[in-house]
Amino acid sequence: MQPIHSCAATNAPLQAARRPARTVRWAKGVALMLSLAAAHAFAQTPGAAAPSSAASGVTNAAGASDVYDLLIGTYTGGGKSEGIYVYRFDAGNGELTRIASAQTVNPSYLVVSRDNNYVYAVNELPGDNGPASQRGGVSAFRFDRASGQLSFLNRVSAEGNDPCYLAISPDGKYLLTANYSVAANPGGSFAVFPLAADGHVGASVLTVHHEGSGPVKGRQDNSHVHSTVFSPDGKYLFAQDLGVDKVFGYRYTPDGSRGLFGPTDSRYTPVKAGSGPRHLIFDASGKHAYLTTEMNASVLVFDYANGKLTETQSLPMTAPGFKGKVGGGALHLSPDGRFLYATNRGDANELVAFAVNPANGRLKLLKRYPTLGKTPREFAIEPGGRWLVIGNQESDSAFFFRRDPATGELASDPKRLSIGSPVDFKFVSPS
């Protein structure tokens, strides 16, 4: 990595030079410095050929596809997993068929290009026990939707430790990763990578570090960037920093007129000290955003306009009187935007469902569902809204819950898939 240089302007834009990558540091968030045991088990056919109905794009009466490719990212430590798995999932009858896999280290988060032709994965290294000098990686794969096969393209350094999230810029020009960084040096960051037309990912052109800490010793001694999310209008980027209890805001100006990324006027949105912001999503209207906090397991609601987040509500995930460890995780809205779900790890191991008020975006608790395993992290809702799949990292299992799109209710008899350390899930419509 290049040495860190000083920048006199507090709100100086962050330019992206092609070579070498530039590193920037946001000091204290103020100044920028350059530098179911009872569940039904799936009958699986590993390596089986894709059913012909998938390739033809079968749809139901409502117009939603009945067949999808499901990509699953895993942790590969201990030899439980190979890397990324591809299954063909029939949402009409719940049948699942294993199609392919691709070997890569700790692909704990995946993102699919907008044309569905490429898949990008983090290589989450070094992890809790690795050397601080080791950097994580970002790997690119070509995805043949007809066959479900993944072909490795290339891998680049994440320019930080423990990459855990990926996002593609709205114009498709750049891939961003959030480097959580267990190690204090180099600390948390996000990095920006150019994307080539043939799917290859280029070396980082920009790395942004945050400086600061939070009140929880051992968890918030330095920056831990957990996700990077673009606003629906494509003009802003939000970086959720668990370590410093801030949601940092950046303008995105790919024409270079103000640098590639520059801090918003407010620079960041603070959240409750010691809460640890993790994942952020926006609703389809672009007027509301939702944030999970990992360390106190809450869901926050924001009004959003012109790059600014204004908190309007905070709800706990845990039941009143709950005693034990918590760990807020992922959150997703149903395809129709009427329901929001979030995972809570620790000793709770639950998926929490909320109803969304369409008038103001606020939430009402509906129900808590046990995930039937330990350490639920990411989950995904089938695009037709009929199924929800969630993984239990420490139980080597994923459960497929049939979902009622009208009520948001999950059925009590999910189907179980045995898979080593599942972490992330992405549905893709086959060609």
N, C-alpha and C positions, 0 to 999 in steps of 0.2 A: 504494500500500500504506500501511497505517496505521503510525504510529510505534511503536517497540518500547518496552514499559514493563517495569518491574522487577516481580518477584514474590518475596516473602519466603520462601514455603514451597518447600522443595526438591522435594517430591513433590506440588506443587499440581496439581489436575486442569486439563485444558484445556477450557474451555467453548466452545461454538460459538454465538456471537451471530448472528442473521440478518443484520443490517446494523449497522455495517460489518464486514467480515471482520477477524478478529483474527490477529495474527502472534505466534507464540511461538518462543522460541529456547532450545535446550538447550545450555548452555555447557559445553564440554569433556565432554559426556555425563554431567555430574554434577548441575548445577542447572538448573531450568527458569526461563527468563525469558520473560515475555510479550512480546510484540512480534510330360564326359563328352562329350567328342567322340564317343565310341563309344555313347553312349546313344541310345535311340529317341526321336524327336521326336514330340510330340503333334500330331495333326491338330486344329486349332482352328477354330471358327466364330465370329468376333467378332460380338457382338450378336445371335446366333441366339436364337430363342424357346426357352424351357425345354421339355425333353422332358416329355411327359405322365406318364411313369413317375415323375418326380421329385415332381410334385405329389401323386401317389397314395401316396407313401411306401413304395416297394417295399422288402421285406425279404428276407433270405436265410433258409436253413433254421435257422440259429442264432438268428434273431430280430433280428439287427442290420440297420440300414438299409443298402441298397445305394447309395443316392443322397444326396449331400449338397451343400449350397452351401459353397463354399470362399471365404472372404474373405481377400484379400491386401493388406497394408499395405506402402507403399513410401516411398522417399525421392524427392522430385520435383525436386531440383536438377539443372540441366543439361537439363531438358526430356525426360528419358527416360521419365518416368512422369506420369500424370494424378493419381494419388492412391490411392484404394481400388478394387480390382477384385473382381468377383464372378464366380466360375466355378461351373458345375455339374459335380460329379465323381461318376462311377459307380464305386464301389468293387468292383463285380462284374467289370467288364472294363477298368477303368482309363481310360475315355473322359472327356475334359475338354472342356467347352464354355463359352466366354466368354458371360456373360449381361449384365453391366452394369459401369459404373464410376462413381465419384463424384469430382469434382475437389475436392481439399483439399490443403493444403501439408504435406508431410512427415508423413503418418500412419504413423509408424514403430511404433506399438503400438496394438492394437485390443482392445476388450472388448465382449462381446455380453451384453445383459440376459438374465436367467434365463428370461424368456418368449420370447426370441429375436426380439422385436419392435423392438428398438433396438440401434444400434451406436454406440459411442463411440470416438473416435480422438484421440490426441495430435496436436498440430501442433508438431513439434519445431523450435523456433526459440529463439534466433537461429542456433545452430550454431557451428562453430569460427570462422567469419569474420564473424559478425554483431556488431552493437553490443551492449554489455553492458546498455544501457538497454532493449533489446527483450525483451518477455516472450513466452513461448510461449503456446499455446492448447489448448483442449479443445473438440472439435466433436461434436455429437450428430446422428444420422441415424435416421429411421424406416426399418425394413427390412421390405419386403413379401416374405415368404418364398415366396409362390406364384409371383411373377414374378422375384424376385431383385433388385428395384430398391431403391436407396437414395435417400431424400429428405432433403435437408438440413433440420435443424430450427433449430439455433442454435450459436453458438460463444461461449465465455467465455475470459477470461484465465486462464492456468495459475498466475498469481501467482508465477512463477519462470521461470528460463531452462531451455531444453532438456528439456521434459517427455518422459519415455521409457518410462513404464509406467502402467498403469491397473488399478484394482481396484474392484469394487462391494462394498459392505458386505453381510454375510449377510442383512440384513433388506431390502436393496434401497433403502434410504433415501439413501445417499450414494455418490458416486463419488470415488475418491482418485487423485491422480496423483503420481508421483515426479518431481521436477524435478532432473535431474542437475546442471545449471548448470556450463558450461564457465567462465563468468565468476566471479571471486572475490566480486564483489558483484552480486547478493545472496547468492551461495553456494547450496549444495544445500538442498532443502526437500521437504516433501510438503504438498499442499493438499487440502482437503476441500470437496466441492461437493454441495449437495442435488439430488436427482433428483425431477422432477415426474412425476405419473401419466401425462402425455402424452409423456414421454420427454425433455422439455427439461432441460438442465442449468443449474442456477442459479449465480450468482456465488459464489466461494469464501466460506465462513463461517469457515474456520480455515486458517492456514498455519503449519507447524512447521519451524523452522530448527534444524539442528545446528551446533555450533561445534567446531572442532578441526582436526587435520591428521594426516597419516601421514608415514612416513619417505621416501617416493619423491617427490623434488622434481619439480615440473611436472605430476604426476599426483595428488598428494595434498596440495596446498597448502591445501585447504579441503574442506568437506563436498561429497560427490557422492552424493545419494540415488538409488539405481538401481532399487529396486522396493519396493512396499508390499504385503504379503501378510497376509491374515487367517488366523488359526488355524482348524482344522476345526470347533471348537466355537463359533466366532463371537465369542468373548469377548476376543480379543487381536489386536493388529495388530503386525506386525514390519516395520521399515523397514531395508533393507540399505544401509549407507553405505560406498561404495567409498573415499571420501576419508579416513575416520577409522578404518577397519578395525573397525567395530562393527555388530552387529545390534541395533538399538534395539527395545525392547518397550514396548507401550502397552496399557492396558486400554481396551476399548471399552464404554462404558455409554451407549447412546442415550437412556435415560430421563432423563439429566441428573443423576442422583443423585450422580455423582462427576465430573461434567464429561463432555464427549463422549469425550475421550481423556485418559488420565492415565498417567504412567510406572509400569511394574511395579516391584516392590520392588528387583529387581536392576538395573533401568534399561536395561541392555544386556548382550549377550553378546560378549565380545571374540574376534577371530580373529587369526591370525598377522599380525604387523606387516608391512605392505607387500604383503599378499595381495589386498586389494580385493574385499570381498564384493559380489556382483552380484544373483543370482536365488535365491530360496528357494521350495521346494515342500514339501508334506506328503503322506504316504501316506494311503490310504483309512482306515486304522485310527486315524489321528490320534496315533499313538504315536511316529512318526519323521518327521524333516524332513531335507531335502537342500539343500545350498547350493553354488553355484559361486562360485569366486573368480576374478576376471578377470585379475589381474596376475601370478599364479603358476600359473594354469590348474589348479586342483584342484577336487575334489568332496569336501565335508565331510558327514559323517553325524551327526545329533543324535538323542538321545532327547528326547521332548517330553512334558511334563505340566504342566498348570496355569500356562501362561504362561512356563514356563522351558525353555530349550534347553540340553542337556548334550552336548558333543561326544564322540563315541565312535570316530570314524574319519576319516582324511584320506587321499585317494588322488590322485596326480597324473594328469592327463589325458595328458600327453606320454610318449612311449616313452623308456626309459633311454638316455641319451647324446644325446638330441635337442638340436640346436643351432639356435637361431633364435628369432624372436619368437613369443610365445604370447598368447592372449587368451581365457580362459574365457568362455563365453556363456550360452546358455539350457540348461535341463535339463527333462526331462519323464519321467514314469513311463508304462509301457505301461498300457493299460486294465485289465489284470488285476493290475497292481502287481508283476509278477515281474521286470521289466527296467527299467533306467533308462538314458537316453541324455543326452549332453551335448555341446555344440559347443565346439570349440577353434579360434579364428581365428589371427591372426598368420601365421606361415609354415607352421603345421601344417595348417590347413584340413581338420579331421577331425570326424567324429561318433564319439564314444566310447561303447561299449555296456558296461553292467555287469549282472550278475545280482544280484538282491536276495535276501538270506537272509530267509525269512519269519519266522524265530524272533526275530531281533534287528535286522532292518533293514539290516544291514551289506552292503557291496558287494564283488563279485568282478569284476575286469576280464575281459571276454569278447573284445572285438575293437575295432580302430580302423578306421573306414571313411573313405576320402577323400570329400569332398563334391563333387569334380569342378569346383571353382571357388574363387574367392577370397572370403574374409570371410563365412563362414556365421554367421548370427546366430540368429534364431529358427527353429523347426521345429514341426511338429505331427504327431501320430499320429492317423490316421483312427479314429473311435470304435470300429469293429469290430476294430481292431488289425491290419488287413491291409496298410495302406500307411503310409509315413512320407514326408512332404514337407519338404524343406529348401531354403532360399534362399541364394544366394551374392550378397551385396550388390554386390560390385565386379566380378562377372562377368555381371550382368544375366541370371541364370538361376535356375530352381528345378528340382529333381529329385525325381521321385516314385519311391521305392523300394518294391517289393513286399516285404512283411514276413511272416515265418513266426511266427504268434502263439505256437506251441508252443516254439520255440527262441530267438525274438528275433532270428534271423538276417535280414539284408537281402540281397535278390537283387542280383546283379552287373550287371543290365541295366536300370537305371532309365530312366524316361521323362523327357525334358527339356522344360521350358517356358521360352521366351524372354520375359522381362519385366524392365523397367527397375528396378534397385535394389530387389529384393524384401527385405523385412525381417521381416514378421510374417504368421502364418497362423492362421485360425480356421475350424474345421469347424462347420457349423450344419445341423441336420436340417430340410429343407423342410416346410412345412405339408402 
